[in-house]
Amino acid sequence: MTSETTTDSMIALFGEPIHTYSRAEAIADGVLVQVPAEAQRRAGFRWPVAVTGTVHGRCVAWGGDEVMEAGRLNELLWTAHTTIAAAARRGDGGALAVPFRFAFHKVESPGIQREVRLTIAAGPGDDGEPVMTIMFPDED
C-alpha cells in the first residue's frame, strides 16, 4: 500500500484534516530545534535528529556561549546514541518502535548537575522519511 493510498483511505474514513502541523513548521517556529548534521554524524546518528525547544532550553542552551552549547549538545546526542546502541546489543530490537527513556545529567551551573529523564522517539518526517526527536516524557 502506498503512502498516497493510505492517505486517501484515511481521508475517506475520517474526512479532511482540520489542522496539520509539519515538522518543518515546528522547526521554523522553534518548537523543535534541528540538530546540525555534523553533530548528528559525530554522535553516530544516521537519521535527522531534532530536540524540542524545551529540551534545548533546559539541557543545551548556556546563555549564548556557543562552545558550551555545542559541548552540551554533543553530550546529549552521545548519551542518546549509546542508550540506543546498548538496547540493540541487548536484543531490544523493537526499542525504536516505541519511545524509550534515558537519563541525562543536566548541568545547571558549573559544578551542579541534576539528572533528567528524556525520551527519544523515531517516526516519520514530513515526507515519510525516518527522523528522531528527543523530548521530555510529557512532551509529544
C-alpha positions as CSV (number, residue, x, y, z in Angstrom):
1,M,0.0,0.0,0.0
2,T,1.5,3.3,-1.0
3,S,1.5,6.4,1.2
4,E,-1.0,8.1,-1.2
5,T,-3.4,5.1,-0.9
6,T,-3.1,5.2,2.9
7,T,-3.8,9.0,2.9
8,D,-6.7,8.5,0.6
9,S,-8.2,5.8,2.7
10,M,-7.7,7.8,5.9
11,I,-9.5,10.8,4.3
12,A,-12.3,8.6,3.2
13,L,-12.7,7.2,6.7
14,F,-12.2,10.4,8.8
15,G,-12.6,13.3,6.3
16,E,-10.2,16.1,5.5
17,P,-7.8,17.1,8.4
18,I,-9.0,20.1,10.4
19,H,-5.4,21.2,11.0
20,T,-1.9,19.9,10.3
21,Y,1.4,20.9,11.7
22,S,4.5,19.7,9.9
23,R,8.0,19.0,11.4
24,A,9.3,21.8,9.1
25,E,6.8,24.2,10.6
26,A,7.7,23.2,14.2
27,I,11.4,23.8,13.4
28,A,10.6,27.2,11.8
29,D,8.5,28.1,14.9
30,G,11.2,27.0,17.4
31,V,9.0,24.2,18.8
32,L,11.7,21.8,17.6
33,V,15.4,22.6,17.1
34,Q,17.1,20.7,14.3
35,V,20.4,19.3,15.3
36,P,23.2,20.2,12.9
37,A,24.1,17.4,10.6
38,E,27.8,17.3,11.7
39,A,26.8,16.9,15.4
40,Q,24.4,14.1,14.4
41,R,27.2,12.3,12.4
42,R,29.7,12.6,15.2
43,A,27.3,11.0,17.6
44,G,26.6,8.2,15.2
45,F,23.0,9.1,14.1
46,R,22.1,8.2,10.6
47,W,18.6,9.8,10.7
48,P,17.9,13.5,11.2
49,V,17.5,14.4,14.9
50,A,15.7,17.3,16.5
51,V,15.2,18.3,20.1
52,T,12.2,20.0,21.5
53,G,12.6,23.7,22.2
54,T,12.1,22.8,25.9
55,V,15.0,20.3,25.9
56,H,17.2,22.8,24.1
57,G,16.4,25.5,26.6
58,R,16.8,23.4,29.7
59,C,19.6,21.0,28.7
60,V,21.6,22.6,25.8
61,A,21.4,26.4,26.0
62,W,24.1,28.1,28.0
63,G,23.5,31.8,27.9
64,G,24.6,32.2,24.3
65,D,28.0,30.5,24.9
66,E,28.3,28.6,21.6
67,V,31.2,26.4,22.8
68,M,29.4,25.3,25.9
69,E,26.2,24.7,24.0
70,A,28.0,22.6,21.3
71,G,29.5,20.5,24.1
72,R,26.2,20.1,25.9
73,L,24.5,19.1,22.6
74,N,27.3,16.6,21.8
75,E,27.0,15.0,25.3
76,L,23.2,14.8,24.9
77,L,23.4,13.1,21.5
78,W,26.2,10.8,22.6
79,T,24.1,9.7,25.7
80,A,21.1,9.1,23.5
81,H,23.1,7.1,20.9
82,T,24.8,4.9,23.4
83,T,21.5,4.2,25.0
84,I,20.1,3.1,21.6
85,A,23.2,1.0,20.9
86,A,23.0,-0.7,24.3
87,A,19.3,-1.6,23.7
88,A,20.2,-3.1,20.3
89,R,23.1,-5.2,21.9
90,R,20.7,-6.5,24.5
91,G,18.3,-7.6,21.8
92,D,15.7,-4.9,22.4
93,G,15.2,-4.8,18.6
94,G,11.8,-3.1,18.9
95,A,13.2,-0.3,21.1
96,L,12.8,2.3,18.4
97,A,9.2,1.2,17.6
98,V,8.1,3.0,20.7
99,P,9.7,5.9,22.5
100,F,12.2,4.9,25.2
101,R,13.7,6.8,28.0
102,F,17.2,7.6,29.0
103,A,18.9,9.6,31.8
104,F,20.9,12.7,31.1
105,H,22.9,14.8,33.6
106,K,21.9,18.4,33.1
107,V,24.4,20.9,34.3
108,E,22.5,23.7,36.0
109,S,25.6,25.8,36.7
110,P,29.3,25.0,36.9
111,G,29.7,22.1,39.4
112,I,25.9,21.5,39.9
113,Q,24.3,18.6,37.9
114,R,20.8,17.2,38.0
115,E,19.6,14.0,36.3
116,V,16.7,14.5,33.9
117,R,14.7,11.8,32.1
118,L,14.4,12.3,28.4
119,T,12.7,10.3,25.7
120,I,13.8,9.6,22.1
121,A,11.3,8.6,19.5
122,A,11.7,7.5,16.0
123,G,9.0,8.3,13.5
124,P,8.2,9.5,10.0
125,G,9.2,13.0,8.9
126,D,7.1,15.3,6.7
127,D,7.8,13.1,3.6
128,G,7.7,9.7,5.4
129,E,11.5,9.6,5.9
130,P,12.8,8.3,9.3
131,V,13.5,11.0,11.9
132,M,14.2,11.1,15.6
133,T,13.1,13.5,18.3
134,I,14.5,14.0,21.8
135,M,12.0,15.3,24.3
136,F,10.9,15.3,27.9
137,P,8.5,12.3,28.6
138,D,5.5,14.7,29.0
139,E,6.0,16.3,25.6
140,D,4.7,14.8,22.4
